[in-house]
Amino acid sequence: MKARFLATSILALVAFAGGAQAQSVKQSIDVTYEIASDLTVVRTSHVEVTPMNPASVQSESQQHFSYTANQTAEILEAYTRKADGTQIPVDQSQIVTQNGLVGAVTSYTDLKIMLIPFRDVDVGDTIVMTSRLTEREHYLPKQYSYLQSLPPTPAESAVSIRLKTPKALSIAFDAHGFSYDEQVTDSDIVRHWSGTFEPSHINEHDIANPRAIVPTLAFSTLPSYEALAQDYYAAAAPKAAVTPAIQQLADQITAGKDDKRRKAEAIFDWMTREVQYVGIYFGNGRYVPNDADTILSRRLGDCKDHATLMSALLAAEGISSEQVLINIGPDYELPAVPVLQAFNHVILYLPEFGLYADPTSPDTTFGVLNRLEMDKPVVRVSAAGAQVTRTPVGYTADNVYRYNTSIVLGSDGRTHGETQIEATGEEAQLLRDFVAVVEARGPDTTLDELARNRGISGGQDFEITAPSSRDHSLPYRVTARWTDDQLSHIMDASWRPPGGLSPAPLDFHHFLGNYDSVSKRTYPVMCRPGMIEQNITVTLPGNVLLPSVPAKVTVDGNGVHAERWWEISGQTLQVHTRLSAMVDHRVCSADIINDVNARLKATGNVSPQLRFIRNTEAQQVDGTK
């Protein structure tokens, strides 16, 4: 699946009604869901949009309406209502329908997209559309679920959502940010959520659990997350059968391996090297994998295909595995009601070793999850049943990024530098990602951009030594060298030693998300444990001395530790920095981030200017040589 769930929901309506970004519109959204006793679902939506400026007119005049192969769609009405009440209907001959959505990695071959052009739209006119979608076959047979949040939008929005169901139908629902009422008859229940929302904008990044801060609605016929996973597994498990071709390949991959863990690691390495991530979805193929032999013959597939093939290869060697439903977005809690849309990815759990494995992640080492998969709620499922649990949080010592930079300042102002990096855990993943970019774009372009970002503006003669980005060894090591032809200006008061060619910034943003150094955060942030250690050694030219170094700077508290200290011996200057994030969850509250920011500001200048003097002057300062 891997972020490939596609739910027809109010999101499509908001996209219709509020397609303009950072532009002013007024919109009214009225949606009715009717679920019959046989679980046929009919969604009728009425949307009205009034653009309030010329830019909105241009963006709103052409709208996209999408639906899938298990749905039938009708446009009941579509017209422009002029300010004087005149109605100008959409020219049906001008509606274009695209069959399928083809992308570089993911394609939905059964998706239909209508392009609907509205005529003669001016500021203050209203675009009106009423549509009906009917869905009889669901991606999980005999189960239906809905989840949607209303994102911040520049539109003023009035939203009304009704859910009509038979009184006898068992359905769970949860919502916040809406008003609620219901009507009960002898045979039906009509639940109604509504709200009026002013234009809004959130200027914060890396927000964790964003559904908690915006209006959200969920309803479902599923009895539990365990039942959801078992329904998925019932369709997926037969696809992982061990066939003669699977057995032969598994034996080849694991030849010479003397224990099960080494065999499992060999299979994981083969999967991440040899099977390409590509998703081509049609109908239930969105949620049901291909069979292992088909995946093997194609050497490509999406996340559930990767999990299926790896599960079959493991089983061929007597290694058990469980399928794991997970989300790789910013959500760290499951919705209160069980909904299929809570998950967008499938990985594996290997109970014999107590570890998770994601065979779609070529930059990870066996036993190390991607950082977006850590501390996540998951449902693990196998023939033995299903259980809701969490992936590990990880520890600071698991994710270490250490780089040593040696810089030689020549008397002619030329700078020669070398940065040696070694990384473990999630930091190794990030370093492999950087090397993958170097492999794709070439070292000169990539390192030139990095050098400019790191203050090495005159860099040339770049050189990088690194294993393949598919090398899973730990620690993962990279060496980069450069020459800076621009004068070092070491005697300038603003000079500071460059940190070197490191793709990871020396900043707590690396672990604690983007926090604002001036204003306070309002919302929780995605964070993670880890450590960055930077050591810089500068060989000064013979005609320059540094009489003294600053005092050590330390910041401690609320799960962070930072320290920087300087050493000078003759013509050798050393600067050491260590940043440690010791968080025990992957969600950090705004209070924690604000406290860390305040502590950092309270220390004063953690990167002070260094006062160098000419050698002739140094001889007059207490005999300093």
CORZI-V176238 format. One record per residue. N is the residue number from 1. RES is the residue in one letter. PHI is phi in whole degrees, -180 to 180 (NA if undefined). OMEGA is omega in whole degrees, -180 to 180 (none if undefined). D_FIRST is the distance of its C-alpha to the first C-alpha in Angstrom with 1 decimal. Layout:
# CORZI-V176238
N	RES	PHI	OMEGA	D_FIRST
N	RES	PHI	OMEGA	D_FIRST
This chain:
# CORZI-V176238
1	M	NA	176	0.0
2	K	40	178	3.8
3	A	59	-176	5.9
4	R	-115	175	5.0
5	F	-63	177	6.5
6	L	-129	-178	9.9
7	A	-105	172	12.8
8	T	-81	-171	16.3
9	S	-155	-179	18.3
10	I	-65	177	21.2
11	L	-58	179	19.3
12	A	-63	180	19.9
13	L	-71	178	23.5
14	V	-64	177	24.0
15	A	-63	177	22.7
16	F	-65	-172	25.3
17	A	-80	-175	28.0
18	G	-128	-177	27.6
19	G	-64	-179	26.3
20	A	-72	177	29.0
21	Q	-100	179	28.3
22	A	57	179	31.4
23	Q	-131	-170	33.4
24	S	-96	173	35.3
25	V	-142	168	34.5
26	K	-113	-177	35.2
27	Q	-144	176	32.8
28	S	-127	-177	32.9
29	I	-124	-180	29.8
30	D	-128	-173	30.6
31	V	-127	174	27.9
32	T	-126	172	28.5
33	Y	-103	175	26.0
34	E	-119	179	27.7
35	I	-110	-180	26.2
36	A	-82	-179	28.4
37	S	-65	176	29.2
38	D	-88	179	27.1
39	L	71	166	24.1
40	T	-66	-177	24.5
41	V	-117	176	23.5
42	V	-117	178	25.5
43	R	-113	177	25.0
44	T	-113	-177	28.0
45	S	-129	176	28.0
46	H	-124	-175	31.0
47	V	-126	175	30.7
48	E	-127	-177	33.6
49	V	-131	177	33.6
50	T	-117	176	36.7
51	P	-72	-174	36.6
52	M	-108	177	39.1
53	N	-153	-176	39.7
54	P	-59	-180	39.6
55	A	-62	178	36.4
56	S	-67	178	34.6
57	V	-57	-177	36.3
58	Q	-64	-176	34.9
59	S	-77	-175	31.3
60	E	-87	-174	31.5
61	S	-70	176	33.3
62	Q	-121	-175	30.3
63	Q	-120	177	27.4
64	H	-110	178	23.9
65	F	-130	-174	22.8
66	S	-121	175	19.5
67	Y	-156	-173	18.4
68	T	-115	-172	16.2
69	A	-67	178	17.5
70	N	-89	179	17.8
71	Q	-127	168	20.0
72	T	-110	-173	23.5
73	A	-124	174	24.8
74	E	-136	170	28.3
75	I	-96	-175	30.0
76	L	-77	175	32.9
77	E	-159	177	34.7
78	A	-157	-177	34.2
79	Y	-159	171	37.2
80	T	-98	175	38.8
81	R	-102	-179	41.2
82	K	-70	-178	43.9
83	A	-59	180	45.7
84	D	-90	178	48.6
85	G	97	179	46.5
86	T	-63	179	46.4
87	Q	-106	178	43.3
88	I	-116	-175	42.0
89	P	-69	173	39.5
90	V	-66	176	36.6
91	D	-75	-176	37.7
92	Q	-58	-179	35.5
93	S	-72	-179	36.2
94	Q	-93	178	34.6
95	I	-76	-179	31.1
96	V	-110	179	28.7
97	T	-113	177	25.6
98	Q	-98	178	22.9
99	N	-96	178	20.9
100	G	93	177	17.4
101	L	-129	-174	16.0
102	V	-105	179	16.0
103	G	-125	-178	15.0
104	A	-65	-178	15.7
105	V	-119	-175	12.2
106	T	-124	179	10.0
107	S	-133	174	11.8
108	Y	-109	-173	11.9
109	T	-77	-179	14.8
110	D	-104	180	15.6
111	L	-83	176	15.8
112	K	-114	-178	19.4
113	I	-125	176	20.9
114	M	-94	171	24.6
115	L	-103	-173	26.7
116	I	-115	180	29.6
117	P	-89	176	32.7
118	F	-95	-172	35.1
119	R	-99	169	38.7
120	D	54	-180	41.5
121	V	-97	176	39.6
122	D	-123	176	41.8
123	V	-56	180	41.6
124	G	93	173	42.1
125	D	-76	-178	41.0
126	T	-127	175	38.2
127	I	-89	-175	35.2
128	V	-126	175	34.6
129	M	-147	172	31.9
130	T	-122	-177	31.2
131	S	-135	177	28.3
132	R	-137	174	27.2
133	L	-116	177	23.8
134	T	-119	-178	23.9
135	E	-129	-180	21.0
136	R	-104	179	22.1
137	E	-109	-176	19.1
138	H	-107	-177	16.1
139	Y	-65	166	12.6
140	L	-104	-175	13.9
141	P	-54	176	17.4
142	K	62	176	20.3
143	Q	-138	179	18.4
144	Y	-139	177	17.9
145	S	-144	-176	16.9
146	Y	-143	175	17.3
147	L	-147	175	17.0
148	Q	-156	173	18.4
149	S	-113	178	20.4
150	L	-95	-178	23.1
151	P	-72	174	23.0
152	P	-57	-176	26.4
153	T	-145	176	27.9
154	P	-76	-178	31.2
155	A	-93	166	31.8
156	E	-85	-167	34.1
157	S	-124	169	32.0
158	A	-112	-172	33.1
159	V	-121	176	30.3
160	S	-136	-179	30.8
161	I	-129	177	28.2
162	R	-115	177	29.5
163	L	-127	180	27.9
164	K	-106	-178	30.2
165	T	-138	172	29.7
166	P	-61	-179	32.0
167	K	-59	-177	33.9
168	A	-82	-177	33.0
169	L	-78	178	29.2
170	S	-80	-179	27.8
171	I	-144	177	25.5
172	A	-107	179	24.8
173	F	-147	177	24.6
174	D	-153	-179	24.9
175	A	-155	168	25.8
176	H	-146	-178	27.7
177	G	91	179	29.5
178	F	-118	165	30.5
179	S	-80	-175	33.7
180	Y	-137	169	33.4
181	D	-150	179	35.6
182	E	-148	176	35.5
183	Q	-125	-177	37.7
184	V	-120	173	38.3
185	T	-113	180	40.1
186	D	-64	-175	41.0
187	S	-117	-172	37.9
188	D	-131	169	35.3
189	I	-126	174	33.9
190	V	-113	177	33.1
191	R	-98	-172	31.4
192	H	-136	175	31.8
193	W	-117	-178	30.3
194	S	-152	177	31.9
195	G	-177	173	32.7
196	T	-117	-170	34.2
197	F	-124	178	32.7
198	E	-76	174	34.6
199	P	-55	-177	33.2
200	S	-147	179	31.6
201	H	-151	178	30.2
202	I	-111	-176	28.9
203	N	-103	176	30.1
204	E	-133	-178	28.3
205	H	-109	174	25.4
206	D	57	-180	22.9
207	I	-71	177	23.2
208	A	-92	179	21.6
209	N	52	-176	20.6
210	P	-64	179	21.3
211	R	-61	-177	20.8
212	A	-73	-173	24.0
213	I	-112	178	26.1
214	V	-130	177	25.3
215	P	-57	-175	25.8
216	T	-140	179	22.9
217	L	-135	176	22.6
218	A	-141	169	20.6
219	F	-147	-170	21.5
220	S	-162	170	20.1
221	T	-92	-179	21.5
222	L	-70	180	19.6
223	P	-77	-177	22.2
224	S	-167	175	20.2
225	Y	-68	177	17.0
226	E	-63	178	18.2
227	A	-65	177	18.5
228	L	-57	-178	15.0
229	A	-64	180	13.7
230	Q	-68	175	16.3
231	D	-64	177	15.4
232	Y	-62	-176	11.8
233	Y	-65	-180	13.6
234	A	-59	179	16.2
235	A	-86	-174	14.1
236	A	-84	-172	12.2
237	A	-58	-180	15.3
238	P	-61	-179	17.5
239	K	-72	-177	15.2
240	A	-98	180	16.1
241	A	-64	179	19.7
242	V	-86	178	22.1
243	T	-95	177	23.8
244	P	-55	-180	26.7
245	A	-67	178	24.8
246	I	-67	-180	22.3
247	Q	-62	-180	25.4
248	Q	-62	-180	27.3
249	L	-67	180	24.7
250	A	-59	179	24.2
251	D	-66	178	28.0
252	Q	-66	-177	28.2
253	I	-63	-173	25.8
254	T	-98	-179	27.5
255	A	-57	179	31.0
256	G	86	179	33.5
257	K	-86	-170	31.4
258	D	-101	176	33.5
259	D	-148	-173	31.3
260	K	-65	-178	27.8
261	R	-66	178	26.5
262	R	-65	176	27.5
263	K	-65	179	25.9
264	A	-61	179	22.6
265	E	-64	179	22.9
266	A	-64	178	23.8
267	I	-66	177	20.8
268	F	-60	-180	18.5
269	D	-61	179	20.6
270	W	-64	-179	20.4
271	M	-59	-175	16.6
272	T	-73	178	16.4
273	R	-90	-165	19.3
274	E	-105	-177	18.9
275	V	-113	-176	15.3
276	Q	-81	175	14.0
277	Y	-83	174	10.6
278	V	-148	178	10.3
279	G	-115	174	7.9
280	I	-123	-168	10.3
281	Y	-112	174	9.4
282	F	-146	177	12.3
283	G	55	-179	13.0
284	N	-68	173	11.4
285	G	-61	174	9.4
286	R	-67	-174	6.7
287	Y	-126	179	6.8
288	V	-114	-178	9.1
289	P	-72	167	8.9
290	N	-72	177	11.9
291	D	-78	-172	14.9
292	A	-59	-180	15.8
293	D	-65	178	18.7
294	T	-65	179	16.9
295	I	-61	-180	14.4
296	L	-63	-178	17.6
297	S	-67	-179	19.6
298	R	-86	-174	17.3
299	R	57	175	16.6
300	L	-156	179	13.3
301	G	168	178	9.7
302	D	-92	-173	6.1
303	C	-64	-179	5.2
304	K	-69	174	5.7
305	D	-67	178	8.5
306	H	-61	-180	9.9
307	A	-63	-180	10.1
308	T	-66	-179	11.7
309	L	-66	180	14.1
310	M	-65	177	15.1
311	S	-61	179	15.8
312	A	-67	179	17.9
313	L	-64	177	19.8
314	L	-64	-179	20.5
315	A	-61	178	21.8
316	A	-62	179	24.0
317	E	-104	176	25.7
318	G	75	-178	26.1
319	I	-110	-178	23.5
320	S	-80	177	21.6
321	S	-149	176	18.1
322	E	-123	174	16.0
323	Q	-76	-175	12.3
324	V	-129	174	11.4
325	L	-91	-173	9.3
326	I	-150	170	9.8
327	N	-113	179	9.7
328	I	-114	174	10.6
329	G	-98	-176	12.8
330	P	-89	-176	16.5
331	D	-95	-178	16.5
332	Y	-114	175	18.2
333	E	-136	176	19.0
334	L	-80	171	17.4
335	P	-57	-175	18.8
336	A	-65	177	21.9
337	V	-108	-176	20.7
338	P	-71	180	17.7
339	V	-131	179	15.0
340	L	-62	-176	11.5
341	Q	-70	177	11.0
342	A	-72	-175	11.9
343	F	-123	177	8.5
344	N	-140	-176	5.5
345	H	-158	177	4.8
346	V	-131	175	6.3
347	I	-130	-179	9.7
348	L	-124	170	13.1
349	Y	-122	-180	16.4
350	L	-108	-172	19.6
351	P	-63	180	22.3
352	E	-63	-177	25.2
353	F	-112	179	24.8
354	G	64	-178	23.4
355	L	-140	176	20.6
356	Y	-98	178	16.9
357	A	-144	178	15.3
358	D	-115	-176	12.3
359	P	-72	175	12.7
360	T	-91	-172	10.7
361	S	-109	-175	13.4
362	P	-72	-178	16.6
363	D	-95	-178	18.7
364	T	-108	175	18.7
365	T	-92	178	21.2
366	F	-53	-179	20.7
367	G	93	179	20.9
368	V	-117	179	20.1
369	L	-82	170	16.9
370	N	-61	-176	15.9
371	R	-60	179	17.9
372	L	-79	180	15.1
373	E	-109	-177	14.1
374	M	-87	177	17.7
375	D	59	-179	19.4
376	K	-103	171	16.3
377	P	-70	-178	16.4
378	V	-138	168	14.2
379	V	-119	176	14.5
380	R	-95	-175	15.4
381	V	-141	176	15.8
382	S	-153	178	17.8
383	A	-62	-179	20.6
384	A	-80	-179	22.8
385	G	128	-176	21.0
386	A	-131	176	18.8
387	Q	-147	175	19.7
388	V	-90	-179	18.8
389	T	-151	179	19.6
390	R	-132	171	19.0
391	T	-77	-178	18.2
392	P	-65	175	21.4
393	V	-80	-174	23.0
394	G	91	-177	24.6
395	Y	-126	179	28.2
396	T	-55	-176	30.2
397	A	-68	179	31.4
398	D	-74	-170	28.0
399	N	-122	-176	27.3
400	V	-118	178	30.5
401	Y	-122	-175	31.1
402	R	-125	176	34.7
403	Y	-138	-179	36.5
404	N	-116	-180	40.1
405	T	-116	175	41.7
406	S	-110	-177	45.1
407	I	-127	176	47.0
408	V	-114	178	50.5
409	L	-96	179	52.4
410	G	-78	179	55.1
411	S	-66	178	58.4
412	D	-88	178	57.6
413	G	91	177	54.5
414	R	-72	-180	51.9
415	T	-117	174	49.1
416	H	-115	-176	47.6
417	G	-135	176	44.4
418	E	-144	177	42.0
419	T	-120	176	38.9
420	Q	-109	-176	37.6
421	I	-120	168	34.3
422	E	-137	-173	32.7
423	A	-142	177	29.6
424	T	-127	174	27.8
425	G	57	-179	24.5
426	E	-65	177	22.4
427	E	-66	176	25.3
428	A	-66	176	25.0
429	Q	-60	-179	21.4
430	L	-64	179	22.8
431	L	-69	176	25.7
432	R	-64	177	23.7
433	D	-60	178	21.8
434	F	-63	179	25.3
435	V	-64	177	26.5
436	A	-62	176	23.6
437	V	-66	177	24.8
438	V	-60	-180	28.4
439	E	-63	-177	27.4
440	A	-79	-172	25.9
441	R	-103	-176	28.6
442	G	96	-175	31.6
443	P	-69	-175	33.4
444	D	-62	-179	36.1
445	T	-63	-176	34.0
446	T	-66	-178	31.6
447	L	-73	177	34.4
448	D	-64	177	36.6
449	E	-64	180	34.2
450	L	-64	-179	33.7
451	A	-61	179	37.5
452	R	-64	177	38.2
453	N	-68	-178	35.8
454	R	-103	175	37.6
455	G	81	177	41.1
456	I	-107	-166	42.0
457	S	-76	-177	42.9
458	G	-105	-173	45.2
459	G	-66	172	43.0
460	Q	-156	-180	43.4
461	D	55	-180	43.4
462	F	-72	177	39.9
463	E	-149	178	38.8
464	I	-133	177	35.7
465	T	-121	-177	35.4
466	A	-157	170	32.0
467	P	-67	174	30.1
468	S	-58	177	27.2
469	S	-64	177	24.1
470	R	-94	176	22.5
471	D	-76	-175	25.4
472	H	-96	-178	24.2
473	S	-66	177	27.8
474	L	-129	-8	28.8
475	P	-68	177	30.5
476	Y	-90	-171	29.1
477	R	-121	178	32.2
478	V	-137	175	32.9
479	T	-124	178	36.3
480	A	-126	179	37.2
481	R	-128	-179	40.7
482	W	-156	171	42.3
483	T	-128	179	45.7
484	D	-108	-177	46.5
485	D	-80	180	49.4
486	Q	-74	179	50.0
487	L	-59	-175	52.7
488	S	-73	180	51.4
489	H	53	-175	53.7
490	I	-65	180	54.0
491	M	-82	177	57.1
492	D	-70	-179	55.3
493	A	-65	-176	54.9
494	S	-90	-174	51.2
495	W	-72	173	50.3
496	R	-136	-179	47.7
497	P	-66	178	46.4
498	P	-67	-178	43.0
499	G	-75	180	40.2
500	G	109	-177	39.3
501	L	-89	179	36.3
502	S	-119	178	33.5
503	P	-70	179	30.1
504	A	-86	179	29.7
505	P	-75	177	32.0
506	L	-87	-172	34.7
507	D	-161	178	33.7
508	F	-69	172	32.3
509	H	-53	-177	29.8
510	H	-60	-178	28.0
511	F	-111	-170	27.4
512	L	-111	179	28.1
513	G	75	-179	26.4
514	N	-82	175	28.5
515	Y	-108	-177	31.6
516	D	-85	-176	34.5
517	S	-77	-179	37.7
518	V	-110	-178	39.9
519	S	-89	-179	38.4
520	K	-93	174	36.7
521	R	-75	176	33.1
522	T	-108	-172	32.4
523	Y	-115	178	28.8
524	P	-65	-173	27.2
525	V	-126	172	25.4
526	M	-71	-178	22.7
527	C	-139	-178	24.7
528	R	-162	177	24.8
529	P	-82	177	27.5
530	G	165	-179	29.0
531	M	-143	171	32.1
532	I	-118	177	33.4
533	E	-125	-180	36.8
534	Q	-120	176	38.7
535	N	-128	-180	42.0
536	I	-115	175	44.1
537	T	-118	-178	47.3
538	V	-115	173	49.5
539	T	-94	-175	52.6
540	L	-78	175	55.1
541	P	-66	-174	57.6
542	G	-63	-177	61.1
543	N	-95	-178	62.5
544	V	-132	176	60.1
545	L	-131	174	60.1
546	L	-118	-173	58.2
547	P	-64	-176	60.8
548	S	-152	180	58.5
549	V	-123	-180	54.9
550	P	-68	175	53.3
551	A	-75	-180	53.0
552	K	-63	179	49.8
553	V	-113	-180	47.2
554	T	-135	174	45.1
555	V	-126	-176	42.7
556	D	-141	171	41.7
557	G	128	176	40.2
558	N	56	173	37.2
559	G	86	178	34.9
560	V	-129	173	35.8
561	H	-142	178	38.5
562	A	-134	176	39.7
563	E	-149	176	42.8
564	R	-143	178	44.4
565	W	-144	-174	47.7
566	W	-122	176	49.9
567	E	-138	177	52.4
568	I	-132	176	55.1
569	S	-140	-178	57.2
570	G	61	-179	59.5
571	Q	-96	-178	57.4
572	T	-114	176	54.1
573	L	-107	176	51.9
574	Q	-124	177	48.9
575	V	-125	-178	46.4
576	H	-119	178	44.0
577	T	-136	177	41.1
578	R	-137	176	38.8
579	L	-116	180	36.1
580	S	-128	173	34.5
581	A	-109	-175	31.9
582	M	-113	-179	32.2
583	V	-75	-179	29.8
584	D	-110	172	28.7
585	H	-142	179	25.7
586	R	-93	174	23.0
587	V	-124	178	24.4
588	C	-111	-178	27.9
589	S	-69	176	30.0
590	A	-60	180	31.9
591	D	-62	179	35.1
592	I	-64	-179	34.1
593	I	-64	180	33.1
594	N	-65	178	36.3
595	D	-66	178	38.4
596	V	-61	180	37.1
597	N	-61	180	37.8
598	A	-65	179	41.3
599	R	-64	180	42.1
600	L	-65	180	41.2
601	K	-67	-178	43.5
602	A	-69	-179	46.2
603	T	-76	-176	46.6
604	G	83	-175	47.9
605	N	-84	-180	47.3
606	V	-85	176	45.2
607	S	-132	-173	45.7
608	P	-70	175	49.4
609	Q	-73	180	51.4
610	L	-105	-177	53.3
611	R	-98	178	57.0
612	F	-95	177	58.1
613	I	-134	177	61.8
614	R	-69	-178	63.7
615	N	-60	-180	65.2
616	T	-65	176	68.7
617	E	-74	-177	68.0
618	A	-62	-178	66.4
619	Q	-66	-180	69.7
620	Q	-97	-178	71.3
621	V	-105	177	68.9
622	D	52	177	70.2
623	G	70	-179	70.4
624	T	-63	179	66.7
625	K	-108	none	65.9
